[in-house]
Amino acid sequence: MANNALLTRDNMTKRKWNGDPSCLFCDCNESVSHLLFQCSLAKAVWAIVAHCLGASNVPRNFNQCWVWCEQWLPYGNKFHAIGIAAICWAIWKTRNNACFDGKVVTSPIHVICYACSPMEYWACLFLEEDKEQLIAGANTMLKIAIQLVSQEVKAQKLRSLENNKSIDQDDKPNGHK
């Protein structure tokens, strides 16, 4: 990732691949930086992570990500690499599942779940106190992601009901309610 060597569609094109260079999640051309930080799916994932950390912004590329982690998680230096790796790995795996298995992602919560799983797994590499802290952080991120997504689902249902209500009212003859 740091060396821009992932086989994203732009890198495949450089190797004479003739496929569609478009990102699987939006209309932009797929590159490492786009896929992991600038794509609408990646932005949504990083926004959930930002919300969990109380951050007011999200990183736009790999180098910025380190500075961002330091800014919003200043006492968690030992967790930065694992967090960044887990999130980027989850986005990459989600992309590959869409590309090779045709699995469409309907919510960034799926990516957050992917990210939390290796964070908990890799926690065993830490001393007990740090291990517990990392697992708690992953669980908190998952909990907040679920809350945010459920709020969005409720809002979408409400908008849908409001749209159907106005359609029903528009269909009624004049003078009838």
BATIMAR-964819 format. One record per residue (C-alpha): residue in one letter; residue number from 1; y, z, x. Coordinates in steps of 0.25 Angstrom, whole numbers. Layout:
<pts>
<pt rest="a" nr="NUM" v="Y" w="Z" u="X"/>
...
</pts>
This chain:
<pts>
<pt rest="m" nr="1" v="0" w="0" u="0"/>
<pt rest="a" nr="2" v="10" w="4" u="11"/>
<pt rest="n" nr="3" v="7" w="-9" u="18"/>
<pt rest="n" nr="4" v="8" w="-18" u="6"/>
<pt rest="a" nr="5" v="-6" w="-22" u="8"/>
<pt rest="l" nr="6" v="-12" w="-19" u="-6"/>
<pt rest="l" nr="7" v="-18" w="-31" u="-12"/>
<pt rest="t" nr="8" v="-7" w="-33" u="-23"/>
<pt rest="r" nr="9" v="-5" w="-46" u="-29"/>
<pt rest="d" nr="10" v="7" w="-50" u="-19"/>
<pt rest="n" nr="11" v="-2" w="-46" u="-7"/>
<pt rest="m" nr="12" v="-13" w="-55" u="-13"/>
<pt rest="t" nr="13" v="-4" w="-66" u="-15"/>
<pt rest="k" nr="14" v="0" w="-65" u="0"/>
<pt rest="r" nr="15" v="-15" w="-67" u="3"/>
<pt rest="k" nr="16" v="-16" w="-80" u="-5"/>
<pt rest="w" nr="17" v="-20" w="-74" u="-19"/>
<pt rest="n" nr="18" v="-16" w="-83" u="-30"/>
<pt rest="g" nr="19" v="-16" w="-73" u="-41"/>
<pt rest="d" nr="20" v="-5" w="-68" u="-50"/>
<pt rest="p" nr="21" v="5" w="-59" u="-42"/>
<pt rest="s" nr="22" v="9" w="-51" u="-54"/>
<pt rest="c" nr="23" v="7" w="-36" u="-55"/>
<pt rest="l" nr="24" v="-3" w="-32" u="-65"/>
<pt rest="f" nr="25" v="6" w="-22" u="-72"/>
<pt rest="c" nr="26" v="19" w="-30" u="-73"/>
<pt rest="d" nr="27" v="25" w="-44" u="-70"/>
<pt rest="c" nr="28" v="29" w="-42" u="-56"/>
<pt rest="n" nr="29" v="22" w="-47" u="-43"/>
<pt rest="e" nr="30" v="12" w="-36" u="-38"/>
<pt rest="s" nr="31" v="15" w="-30" u="-24"/>
<pt rest="v" nr="32" v="11" w="-17" u="-19"/>
<pt rest="s" nr="33" v="25" w="-11" u="-21"/>
<pt rest="h" nr="34" v="26" w="-17" u="-35"/>
<pt rest="l" nr="35" v="12" w="-12" u="-39"/>
<pt rest="l" nr="36" v="13" w="2" u="-34"/>
<pt rest="f" nr="37" v="28" w="5" u="-37"/>
<pt rest="q" nr="38" v="36" w="-6" u="-45"/>
<pt rest="c" nr="39" v="26" w="-11" u="-55"/>
<pt rest="s" nr="40" v="29" w="-5" u="-69"/>
<pt rest="l" nr="41" v="15" w="2" u="-69"/>
<pt rest="a" nr="42" v="18" w="8" u="-55"/>
<pt rest="k" nr="43" v="32" w="13" u="-60"/>
<pt rest="a" nr="44" v="26" w="20" u="-72"/>
<pt rest="v" nr="45" v="16" w="27" u="-63"/>
<pt rest="w" nr="46" v="26" w="31" u="-53"/>
<pt rest="a" nr="47" v="35" w="35" u="-64"/>
<pt rest="i" nr="48" v="24" w="45" u="-69"/>
<pt rest="v" nr="49" v="23" w="50" u="-55"/>
<pt rest="a" nr="50" v="38" w="52" u="-54"/>
<pt rest="h" nr="51" v="38" w="59" u="-67"/>
<pt rest="c" nr="52" v="27" w="69" u="-62"/>
<pt rest="l" nr="53" v="36" w="72" u="-49"/>
<pt rest="g" nr="54" v="49" w="73" u="-57"/>
<pt rest="a" nr="55" v="54" w="60" u="-49"/>
<pt rest="s" nr="56" v="65" w="52" u="-55"/>
<pt rest="n" nr="57" v="61" w="39" u="-48"/>
<pt rest="v" nr="58" v="48" w="31" u="-43"/>
<pt rest="p" nr="59" v="45" w="25" u="-30"/>
<pt rest="r" nr="60" v="46" w="10" u="-29"/>
<pt rest="n" nr="61" v="38" w="7" u="-17"/>
<pt rest="f" nr="62" v="28" w="14" u="-7"/>
<pt rest="n" nr="63" v="38" w="18" u="3"/>
<pt rest="q" nr="64" v="47" w="24" u="-8"/>
<pt rest="c" nr="65" v="35" w="32" u="-14"/>
<pt rest="w" nr="66" v="35" w="41" u="-2"/>
<pt rest="v" nr="67" v="50" w="44" u="-3"/>
<pt rest="w" nr="68" v="48" w="46" u="-18"/>
<pt rest="c" nr="69" v="36" w="56" u="-16"/>
<pt rest="e" nr="70" v="44" w="64" u="-6"/>
<pt rest="q" nr="71" v="56" w="64" u="-15"/>
<pt rest="w" nr="72" v="49" w="69" u="-28"/>
<pt rest="l" nr="73" v="37" w="76" u="-22"/>
<pt rest="p" nr="74" v="43" w="82" u="-9"/>
<pt rest="y" nr="75" v="33" w="93" u="-7"/>
<pt rest="g" nr="76" v="21" w="85" u="-10"/>
<pt rest="n" nr="77" v="21" w="76" u="3"/>
<pt rest="k" nr="78" v="6" w="79" u="4"/>
<pt rest="f" nr="79" v="4" w="72" u="-9"/>
<pt rest="h" nr="80" v="13" w="60" u="-8"/>
<pt rest="a" nr="81" v="2" w="51" u="-1"/>
<pt rest="i" nr="82" v="-9" w="54" u="-11"/>
<pt rest="g" nr="83" v="1" w="53" u="-23"/>
<pt rest="i" nr="84" v="6" w="39" u="-19"/>
<pt rest="a" nr="85" v="-8" w="34" u="-15"/>
<pt rest="a" nr="86" v="-14" w="39" u="-28"/>
<pt rest="i" nr="87" v="-3" w="32" u="-37"/>
<pt rest="c" nr="88" v="-3" w="19" u="-29"/>
<pt rest="w" nr="89" v="-18" w="19" u="-29"/>
<pt rest="a" nr="90" v="-18" w="21" u="-44"/>
<pt rest="i" nr="91" v="-8" w="10" u="-46"/>
<pt rest="w" nr="92" v="-16" w="1" u="-37"/>
<pt rest="k" nr="93" v="-30" w="4" u="-44"/>
<pt rest="t" nr="94" v="-23" w="2" u="-58"/>
<pt rest="r" nr="95" v="-18" w="-12" u="-53"/>
<pt rest="n" nr="96" v="-32" w="-15" u="-48"/>
<pt rest="n" nr="97" v="-39" w="-11" u="-61"/>
<pt rest="a" nr="98" v="-29" w="-20" u="-68"/>
<pt rest="c" nr="99" v="-31" w="-31" u="-58"/>
<pt rest="f" nr="100" v="-46" w="-31" u="-56"/>
<pt rest="d" nr="101" v="-52" w="-24" u="-69"/>
<pt rest="g" nr="102" v="-41" w="-28" u="-79"/>
<pt rest="k" nr="103" v="-38" w="-14" u="-83"/>
<pt rest="v" nr="104" v="-24" w="-13" u="-89"/>
<pt rest="v" nr="105" v="-16" w="-1" u="-86"/>
<pt rest="t" nr="106" v="-9" w="4" u="-99"/>
<pt rest="s" nr="107" v="-2" w="16" u="-93"/>
<pt rest="p" nr="108" v="2" w="22" u="-80"/>
<pt rest="i" nr="109" v="-6" w="34" u="-83"/>
<pt rest="h" nr="110" v="-18" w="26" u="-79"/>
<pt rest="v" nr="111" v="-12" w="25" u="-65"/>
<pt rest="i" nr="112" v="-8" w="39" u="-64"/>
<pt rest="c" nr="113" v="-22" w="43" u="-68"/>
<pt rest="y" nr="114" v="-27" w="34" u="-56"/>
<pt rest="a" nr="115" v="-17" w="41" u="-47"/>
<pt rest="c" nr="116" v="-21" w="55" u="-51"/>
<pt rest="s" nr="117" v="-36" w="53" u="-49"/>
<pt rest="p" nr="118" v="-35" w="50" u="-34"/>
<pt rest="m" nr="119" v="-24" w="61" u="-32"/>
<pt rest="e" nr="120" v="-34" w="71" u="-37"/>
<pt rest="y" nr="121" v="-45" w="66" u="-29"/>
<pt rest="w" nr="122" v="-37" w="65" u="-16"/>
<pt rest="a" nr="123" v="-32" w="80" u="-19"/>
<pt rest="c" nr="124" v="-45" w="84" u="-12"/>
<pt rest="l" nr="125" v="-39" w="80" u="1"/>
<pt rest="f" nr="126" v="-29" w="91" u="0"/>
<pt rest="l" nr="127" v="-29" w="106" u="2"/>
<pt rest="e" nr="128" v="-32" w="114" u="-11"/>
<pt rest="e" nr="129" v="-18" w="117" u="-14"/>
<pt rest="d" nr="130" v="-13" w="103" u="-12"/>
<pt rest="k" nr="131" v="-25" w="98" u="-19"/>
<pt rest="e" nr="132" v="-22" w="106" u="-31"/>
<pt rest="q" nr="133" v="-7" w="101" u="-31"/>
<pt rest="l" nr="134" v="-11" w="87" u="-30"/>
<pt rest="i" nr="135" v="-21" w="88" u="-42"/>
<pt rest="a" nr="136" v="-11" w="95" u="-50"/>
<pt rest="g" nr="137" v="-1" w="84" u="-47"/>
<pt rest="a" nr="138" v="-10" w="73" u="-51"/>
<pt rest="n" nr="139" v="-13" w="80" u="-64"/>
<pt rest="t" nr="140" v="1" w="83" u="-67"/>
<pt rest="m" nr="141" v="4" w="68" u="-64"/>
<pt rest="l" nr="142" v="-7" w="64" u="-74"/>
<pt rest="k" nr="143" v="-3" w="74" u="-84"/>
<pt rest="i" nr="144" v="12" w="69" u="-84"/>
<pt rest="a" nr="145" v="7" w="54" u="-84"/>
<pt rest="i" nr="146" v="-1" w="57" u="-96"/>
<pt rest="q" nr="147" v="11" w="64" u="-103"/>
<pt rest="l" nr="148" v="21" w="52" u="-100"/>
<pt rest="v" nr="149" v="11" w="42" u="-104"/>
<pt rest="s" nr="150" v="8" w="49" u="-117"/>
<pt rest="q" nr="151" v="23" w="50" u="-120"/>
<pt rest="e" nr="152" v="24" w="35" u="-118"/>
<pt rest="v" nr="153" v="13" w="32" u="-127"/>
<pt rest="k" nr="154" v="19" w="41" u="-138"/>
<pt rest="a" nr="155" v="32" w="34" u="-136"/>
<pt rest="q" nr="156" v="26" w="20" u="-137"/>
<pt rest="k" nr="157" v="19" w="24" u="-150"/>
<pt rest="l" nr="158" v="32" w="29" u="-155"/>
<pt rest="r" nr="159" v="39" w="16" u="-152"/>
<pt rest="s" nr="160" v="27" w="8" u="-158"/>
<pt rest="l" nr="161" v="28" w="16" u="-171"/>
<pt rest="e" nr="162" v="43" w="14" u="-171"/>
<pt rest="n" nr="163" v="41" w="-1" u="-169"/>
<pt rest="n" nr="164" v="31" w="-2" u="-180"/>
<pt rest="k" nr="165" v="40" w="7" u="-189"/>
<pt rest="s" nr="166" v="51" w="-3" u="-187"/>
<pt rest="i" nr="167" v="42" w="-15" u="-189"/>
<pt rest="d" nr="168" v="37" w="-9" u="-202"/>
<pt rest="q" nr="169" v="51" w="-7" u="-207"/>
<pt rest="d" nr="170" v="56" w="-21" u="-204"/>
<pt rest="d" nr="171" v="44" w="-26" u="-212"/>
<pt rest="k" nr="172" v="48" w="-20" u="-225"/>
<pt rest="p" nr="173" v="56" w="-27" u="-235"/>
<pt rest="n" nr="174" v="71" w="-24" u="-236"/>
<pt rest="g" nr="175" v="74" w="-12" u="-244"/>
<pt rest="h" nr="176" v="60" w="-6" u="-242"/>
<pt rest="k" nr="177" v="57" w="6" u="-233"/>
</pts>
